[in-house]
Amino acid sequence: MRVLSLSRPERRNAIDQGLADELSAAFEALEADRSVRAVVLAGDGGYFSAGTDLTSTSPPRTEGGAYGFLARVRRKPLIAAVEGFAFGGGFECVLACDLVVASREARFGLPEVKRGLVANSGALFRAPARLPLNLATEMLLTGDPIGAERAHLHGLVNELAEPGQALDTALALAERIVVNSPDAVQQSLHAIAVEVAEREERGWELTRAADDENAGSPDRAEGVQAFFEKRAPNWA
């Protein structure tokens, strides 16, 4: 198995185009490497990721989709190991994983509306698919985070870990996978992934439409500016 680590701790592991390109190349190589039978995605610095680096208001994209892998149909199981927080695009990365392990102190959030933005990397349809509709709607409309315990209660998180132990717990979960037939695991996951990708096509279409409409909103520019200036936004 392999561990991929989001490593921009000075930016709270926010993803820019350079990191997205590295992730895309890593997933391409891992899919081709038959010795790799499971992948764990973690973050450096005690947290998972703050999502898109807001020096750009659009998530960096590659052939694998936003952040290098969010639209990629994979054959290798991908497990998120979450410490600290996974916010915005960081949470959308978690939603793109097959399994999730989280520290009991971890938090998940979609704060885009607080910045005049819409969640444009899968959360508009993946959050309601992985969580009860009313809880996903609460997260998308309030921008407020939920804790790992609540996420586990509602099925988003497969296993809870003690603080600092998310990666080790995720590796132990991966070990339970890699003892099985690699062909059977990959064929099973691929069948699931293809079915999900087909079902999500409409979600991506609606997300692009929402993002295109949001692009012309003065709230978008104001929200991002207020974030950098560390003040409350003055909505139009």
C-alpha positions as CSV (number, residue, x, y, z in Angstrom):
1,M,0.0,0.0,0.0
2,R,1.1,3.6,-0.4
3,V,0.5,6.8,1.6
4,L,-0.1,10.1,-0.3
5,S,0.3,13.2,1.9
6,L,-1.0,16.6,1.2
7,S,2.0,18.7,2.3
8,R,1.6,22.4,2.3
9,P,1.4,23.0,6.0
10,E,2.2,26.7,5.7
11,R,-1.1,27.0,3.7
12,R,-3.0,24.5,5.9
13,N,-2.5,22.0,3.0
14,A,-4.6,24.1,0.6
15,I,-4.3,22.7,-2.9
16,D,-2.9,24.8,-5.7
17,Q,-2.2,23.8,-9.3
18,G,1.2,22.5,-8.5
19,L,-0.1,20.1,-5.8
20,A,-3.0,19.1,-8.0
21,D,-0.6,18.2,-10.8
22,E,1.5,16.1,-8.4
23,L,-1.7,14.3,-7.1
24,S,-2.8,13.6,-10.7
25,A,0.6,12.2,-11.6
26,A,0.7,10.1,-8.4
27,F,-2.7,8.6,-9.0
28,E,-1.8,7.8,-12.6
29,A,1.4,6.0,-11.4
30,L,-0.3,4.2,-8.6
31,E,-3.1,2.9,-10.8
32,A,-0.4,1.4,-13.2
33,D,1.6,-0.1,-10.4
34,R,0.4,-3.7,-9.7
35,S,2.4,-3.9,-6.4
36,V,0.1,-1.1,-5.0
37,R,-3.2,-2.5,-3.7
38,A,-4.5,0.3,-1.6
39,V,-3.8,4.0,-1.1
40,V,-4.2,6.2,2.0
41,L,-4.6,9.9,1.6
42,A,-3.5,12.0,4.6
43,G,-2.4,15.6,5.4
44,D,0.7,17.0,7.0
45,G,0.8,19.4,10.0
46,G,-2.0,17.8,12.1
47,Y,-4.8,18.6,9.7
48,F,-6.2,17.2,6.4
49,S,-6.8,20.2,4.0
50,A,-8.4,23.6,3.8
51,G,-9.3,23.0,0.2
52,T,-8.6,25.3,-2.7
53,D,-5.8,27.8,-2.1
54,L,-7.9,31.0,-2.3
55,T,-5.3,32.9,-4.2
56,S,-7.3,31.2,-7.0
57,T,-11.1,31.0,-6.4
58,S,-11.5,28.0,-8.8
59,P,-10.1,24.6,-7.8
60,P,-7.0,23.5,-9.8
61,R,-7.9,20.9,-12.4
62,T,-6.2,18.2,-14.3
63,E,-7.3,15.3,-16.5
64,G,-8.3,13.6,-13.3
65,G,-10.7,16.4,-12.4
66,A,-10.5,18.9,-9.6
67,Y,-7.4,18.5,-7.3
68,G,-6.1,15.8,-9.7
69,F,-8.4,12.9,-8.7
70,L,-11.9,14.0,-7.8
71,A,-13.4,12.8,-11.2
72,R,-11.0,9.9,-11.7
73,V,-12.5,6.3,-12.0
74,R,-10.1,4.2,-9.9
75,R,-9.4,0.5,-9.4
76,K,-7.3,0.9,-6.2
77,P,-9.1,1.5,-2.9
78,L,-8.5,5.0,-1.5
79,I,-8.9,5.7,2.2
80,A,-8.9,9.2,3.7
81,A,-7.1,9.6,7.0
82,V,-8.4,12.8,8.6
83,E,-6.8,14.7,11.5
84,G,-7.8,18.2,12.4
85,F,-10.1,19.5,9.7
86,A,-11.2,18.9,6.2
87,F,-12.9,22.1,5.0
88,G,-14.2,23.1,1.6
89,G,-12.3,21.4,-1.2
90,G,-10.6,19.4,1.5
91,F,-13.9,17.8,2.5
92,E,-14.7,17.3,-1.2
93,C,-11.4,15.3,-1.4
94,V,-12.7,13.2,1.5
95,L,-16.0,12.7,-0.2
96,A,-14.1,11.4,-3.3
97,C,-12.5,8.6,-1.2
98,D,-13.9,5.1,-0.9
99,L,-13.4,4.8,2.9
100,V,-12.9,7.4,5.7
101,V,-11.0,7.2,9.0
102,A,-11.1,10.2,11.2
103,S,-9.7,11.4,14.5
104,R,-12.4,11.9,17.1
105,E,-11.4,15.5,17.1
106,A,-11.6,16.0,13.3
107,R,-14.1,18.4,11.8
108,F,-15.7,18.4,8.3
109,G,-17.1,21.6,6.7
110,L,-18.3,23.3,3.6
111,P,-17.7,27.0,4.3
112,E,-18.1,28.2,0.7
113,V,-21.3,30.2,1.3
114,K,-19.5,32.2,4.0
115,R,-17.2,33.4,1.2
116,G,-19.8,34.0,-1.5
117,L,-18.9,30.8,-3.3
118,V,-20.6,27.5,-4.1
119,A,-19.1,24.1,-3.5
120,N,-17.9,23.3,-7.0
121,S,-16.0,20.1,-6.6
122,G,-18.6,17.5,-5.9
123,A,-20.1,18.3,-2.6
124,L,-23.4,19.5,-4.0
125,F,-24.3,15.9,-4.9
126,R,-21.8,13.8,-3.0
127,A,-22.6,15.2,0.4
128,P,-26.3,14.4,0.0
129,A,-25.3,10.9,-1.2
130,R,-23.0,10.2,1.8
131,L,-25.1,11.9,4.5
132,P,-28.8,12.4,5.3
133,L,-30.2,15.1,3.0
134,N,-31.1,17.4,5.8
135,L,-27.6,17.2,7.3
136,A,-25.9,17.8,4.0
137,T,-28.2,20.7,3.3
138,E,-27.4,22.2,6.7
139,M,-23.7,22.0,6.0
140,L,-24.0,23.5,2.5
141,L,-26.3,26.3,3.5
142,T,-24.9,27.3,6.9
143,G,-21.2,26.7,6.2
144,D,-20.8,25.4,9.7
145,P,-18.7,22.3,10.3
146,I,-19.7,19.0,12.0
147,G,-17.6,16.8,14.2
148,A,-16.2,13.4,13.4
149,E,-18.6,11.7,16.0
150,R,-21.6,13.1,14.1
151,A,-20.1,12.2,10.8
152,H,-19.5,8.6,12.0
153,L,-23.0,8.4,13.5
154,H,-24.5,9.1,10.0
155,G,-22.2,6.8,8.1
156,L,-19.7,9.1,6.5
157,V,-16.8,8.0,8.6
158,N,-16.0,4.2,8.7
159,E,-13.8,4.2,11.7
160,L,-13.0,6.7,14.5
161,A,-9.4,7.0,15.8
162,E,-7.9,8.6,18.8
163,P,-6.2,12.0,18.0
164,G,-3.0,11.4,16.1
165,Q,-3.9,7.9,15.2
166,A,-6.0,8.4,12.1
167,L,-3.1,7.4,9.7
168,D,-2.3,4.2,11.7
169,T,-6.0,3.3,11.8
170,A,-6.3,3.9,8.1
171,L,-3.3,1.7,7.4
172,A,-4.8,-1.1,9.6
173,L,-8.0,-0.8,7.5
174,A,-6.0,-1.0,4.3
175,E,-4.3,-4.2,5.6
176,R,-7.8,-5.8,5.9
177,I,-8.3,-5.1,2.2
178,V,-4.9,-6.1,0.8
179,V,-5.0,-9.6,2.3
180,N,-7.8,-10.3,-0.2
181,S,-7.6,-11.1,-3.9
182,P,-6.2,-8.0,-5.7
183,D,-8.1,-8.8,-8.9
184,A,-11.4,-9.3,-7.0
185,V,-10.9,-6.1,-5.0
186,Q,-10.1,-4.1,-8.1
187,Q,-12.9,-5.5,-10.2
188,S,-15.4,-4.9,-7.4
189,L,-14.2,-1.3,-6.8
190,H,-14.2,-0.5,-10.5
191,A,-17.8,-1.8,-10.9
192,I,-18.8,0.5,-8.0
193,A,-16.8,3.4,-9.4
194,V,-18.2,3.2,-12.9
195,E,-21.8,3.0,-11.6
196,V,-21.3,6.0,-9.3
197,A,-19.6,8.0,-12.1
198,E,-22.5,7.5,-14.4
199,R,-25.0,8.5,-11.6
200,E,-22.9,11.6,-10.9
201,E,-22.9,13.0,-14.4
202,R,-26.0,15.0,-13.7
203,G,-24.5,16.3,-10.5
204,W,-21.4,17.6,-12.2
205,E,-23.6,19.3,-14.9
206,L,-25.7,21.1,-12.2
207,T,-22.6,22.0,-10.3
208,R,-21.0,23.7,-13.3
209,A,-24.3,25.6,-13.9
210,A,-24.3,26.8,-10.3
211,D,-20.7,27.8,-10.4
212,D,-21.1,29.6,-13.7
213,E,-24.0,31.6,-12.3
214,N,-22.0,32.3,-9.1
215,A,-19.0,33.6,-11.1
216,G,-20.9,36.7,-11.9
217,S,-22.1,37.5,-8.4
218,P,-20.5,40.4,-6.6
219,D,-20.8,38.4,-3.4
220,R,-18.1,36.1,-4.7
221,A,-15.5,38.8,-5.0
222,E,-16.6,40.4,-1.7
223,G,-16.5,37.1,0.2
224,V,-13.0,36.2,-0.9
225,Q,-11.7,39.7,-0.3
226,A,-13.2,39.7,3.2
227,F,-11.6,36.3,3.9
228,F,-8.1,37.7,3.1
229,E,-8.8,40.9,5.0
230,K,-10.1,38.9,8.0
231,R,-13.4,40.8,8.3
232,A,-17.1,40.1,8.0
233,P,-18.3,40.4,4.4
234,N,-20.6,43.1,3.3
235,W,-23.0,41.3,1.0
236,A,-24.6,43.1,-2.0
